[in-house]
Amino acid sequence: MDAAGRPLPPPALAALAGAGLVVGAARHLAAVPVPAGVDTVTLGPLAPALARLAAAQAAGVAAVVLASGDPGLFGVVRRLRAAGLPVRVLPAVSSVAAAFARAGLDWDGAVVVTAHGRELGPALNACRALPAVAVLTAPDAGAAELGAGLAGWSRHLLVAEHLGTPAERVTRVTPEQAAGRRWADPHVVLSLAAAADDAGTTPAGAADDPGATPAGAGGAAGCGGTVGPVRRDNQPAAAPAGGWALPESAYRHRDSMITKAEVRALAVARLRPRLGRLVWDVGAGSGSVGIECALLGAAVIAVERDPTAPVAGNAARHGVDVRVVTGDAPAVLAGLPDPDAVFVGGGGTDVLTAVTDRHPDRVVVTLAALDRVAPAVHLLRAAGYTVTGSQLAAARLADLPGGSVRLAATNPVVVLTGERP
């Protein structure tokens, strides 16, 4: 069923006319011409409906399932096929497509995630990591909760409520404004990074909070630019085209104070960054580890005591959105959202203690001083982590006069990984 509220097309009407069983939410059943005398099932829990559908299929009775938009996008098609039911799909305009259309925005650079029937965290971290994300919401996992979790990130939200109904409205809010009000279900949230050319503007068809009014069809006037880059590899968070474990020359850094490429390759592998995860880079410096995690789709917070450190500039150079928090660890860590993985590239045991107190799944520590290795191992084990470690001692090719080459040693580094069972 079309989120735009248009009448059903002829193929869908024909399917309804020939149905012996119609399954759908109450609002869907009320909106279509169900033939008189046809059995209906109002969706609540899905299992009873699946049982009725299986029985109808076994008896040779044609059945219709009503769903919003394209039911193959985080919809009922997957569950129907998993139940062994033969499925013919007649899709309509999805709520995501309708929301972007109402806002007059392109969305080929966007990613679509869902918080419906699953934890909010991965969807929230996608919003933190990427410049354009559409979120399918659920009660208690919607615009208010996303807004609360996006405090500190440069985002604005477009909240599309009651799409396709007379009560439809699309509202542009800051994360703080979204967190401070109630939203009607169902709604779709578009999380958009604030671009320089659209800051402070409202897409046609949308209203700023407070006092939003119902949205019209609208165009893109006043929106400025696009909401994100076109996907280079047709994926929302593809592996970076330029690779990772980049040479030190790919980053601005001071006096070679940067995690070397060989060490960074192992550290990033141990952190396991991906879309939906939040990584802390503590003692970020140049930010090379956090930036490479962001290139692989993770949301990243870089913690650095020096406000002049080049991490923000390096992140911009590589086209990723890394949130930089300036202050002394461990004190500055207290107000940050809980991480999934943490890289500790600086600080003493007090910092590592503060990190383990937040119970991330994985902690990666790099140490150049051998006297710090044993205390770090004991601390991680005492916090319930299984600890593995390696010493990396790389030697790089270096030119000699006359065309010969030699091996130039880099400083050895110990990489510790703590993993929760």
Stockholm file with secondary structure:
# STOCKHOLM 1.0

chainA/1-421         MDAAGRPLPPPALAALAGAGLVVGAARHLAAVPVPAGVDTVTLGPLAPALARLAAAQAAGVAAVVLASGDPGLFGVVRRLRAAGLPVRVLPAVSSVAAAFARAGLDWDGAVVVTAHGRELGPALNACRALPAVAVLTAPDAGAAELGAGLAGWSRHLLVAEHLGTPAERVTRVTPEQAAGRRWADPHVVLSLAAAADDAGTTPAGAADDPGATPAGAGGAAGCGGTVGPVRRDNQPAAAPAGGWALPESAYRHRDSMITKAEVRALAVARLRPRLGRLVWDVGAGSGSVGIECALLGAAVIAVERDPTAPVAGNAARHGVDVRVVTGDAPAVLAGLPDPDAVFVGGGGTDVLTAVTDRHPDRVVVTLAALDRVAPAVHLLRAAGYTVTGSQLAAARLADLPGGSVRLAATNPVVVLTGERP
#=GR chainA/1-421 SS CCTTCCCCCHHHHHHHHTCSEEEECHHHHTTSCCCTTCEEEECSSHHHHHHHHHHHHHTTCCEEECCSSCTTSSSTHHHHHHTTCCCCCCCCCCHHHHHHHHHTCCCTTCEEEECTTSCSHHHHHHHHHCSEEEEECBTTBSHHHHHHHTTTSCEEEEEEESTTSTTCEEEEECHHHHHTSCCCSSEEEEEEECCTTTTTCCCTTCEESSSCCCCCCCCSTTTCSCSSCCCTTSSTTCCCTTCSSCCGGGSCCSTTCSCCHHHHHHHHHHHCCCTTCEEEEETCTTCHHHHHHHHTTCEEEEEESCTTCTHHHHHHHTTCCEEEEESCTTGGGTTSCCCSEEEECSCCHHHHHHHHTTCCSEEEEEESCGGGHHHHHHHHHHTTCEEEEEEECCEEEEECGGGCEEEEECCCEEEEEEECC
#=GC SS_cons         CCTTCCCCCHHHHHHHHTCSEEEECHHHHTTSCCCTTCEEEECSSHHHHHHHHHHHHHTTCCEEECCSSCTTSSSTHHHHHHTTCCCCCCCCCCHHHHHHHHHTCCCTTCEEEECTTSCSHHHHHHHHHCSEEEEECBTTBSHHHHHHHTTTSCEEEEEEESTTSTTCEEEEECHHHHHTSCCCSSEEEEEEECCTTTTTCCCTTCEESSSCCCCCCCCSTTTCSCSSCCCTTSSTTCCCTTCSSCCGGGSCCSTTCSCCHHHHHHHHHHHCCCTTCEEEEETCTTCHHHHHHHHTTCEEEEEESCTTCTHHHHHHHTTCCEEEEESCTTGGGTTSCCCSEEEECSCCHHHHHHHHTTCCSEEEEEESCGGGHHHHHHHHHHTTCEEEEEEECCEEEEECGGGCEEEEECCCEEEEEEECC
//
